Amino acid sequence: MSKQRNMMNNTKDIAEPFYSPANIKRLEKAVADLEKGRGSKHELIEEE
């Protein structure tokens, strides 16, 4: 995960909401939760 985190930190100057500090923090928490088994399976949502 540290490699991914470094890649994310190198994108500070990109004006892309996906790479905002708030979203990166949310994504890191989501990954940590999944690694701890705190996830649920669900069917894919298909668009019509």
Buried (B, 14 or more C-beta within 10 A) or exposed (E): EEEEEEEBEEEEEEEEEEBBEEEBEEBBEEEEEEEEEEEEEEEEEEEE
